[in-house]
């Protein structure tokens, strides 16, 4: 028996492109706790076109050539900083 129902897997997990298969699904609070446990701070949810990092290369990482989110509208974008 699979951990996730087939309908859920077909709708959510199978949409990942080759080389980008999902291994885990996170919500923001789970990811925030995991990042903080790993020593990261200032964990922030972001938009696909928003970053606190100066001159962040949105294209081709997060945006396509037309400025739209490359992986669709359901992706979660998070930034965190790890102290030196």
N, C-alpha and C positions, 0 to 999 in steps of 0.2 A: 504494500500500500504506500502510495506516494505521500510526502509530507503536505503537499498542496494539492487541492482538487484540480482535476484535468482542465476544467473550464477556466480556472484562475491562471494556470500555467499557460494555456493557449493564448489568453488575452494579454497577459502581462510579461511573462518571462520569455516567451518565444519571439517577441518583437525585437530582441537585441540582435544586432548585426554580428556577423562572423568576427571572432576575436574580441567581442564585447559581451559574451554570454554572462548573464547574471548568476552569481553564486549565492547571493543573499539579498534580501529586500530589507531596507532600513526605513524607519521613520526618523524624523529629525531628532527627537529626544533620545532614541536609542543610539544614534550615531554620535550625538553630542556627548553622552556619557562615555562611550567607548573612546572617543578622541581625548576627552579630559583624563580618563584613566591611563591613557598612553602618554600623558604629559603635555597635551596641547591646551592652549588657552584661547580666549576670544573667539569661541566657536560661533559663527554667524551664518544664518541662512541668507543666500544671495539669489538674485535673478541671473539668468543666463548671460546677461550683458552688464553685470555689475561686479566690481571687485575693489577691494581696498588696496590691491597691489598696483602700483603705478605702471602704466604701459602694459597691462596684462594682454597677452595675445588671444583674444576671444575667437578670432578666426584663425585656423580651422578647428580649434579645440572644442569650443562650445557653440559657436554660431556658424551657419553656412555663409556662402558668398553674398546672399541677400539679407544678411543680418537676422535671420530667424534661428531659433534654437535648433541645433543640428540633430539632437536626439528626441525631438518632439516636445510637447508642452507638459508632460508628466514627470520629467526629470527633476531631481532635487540638486541644487547647487549649494555647496557649503564651503566656507573658508575657515581655517583655523591657523593659529600661529603656535609654534613650539619655541619656548625660550631657549636661548643659547646655553 
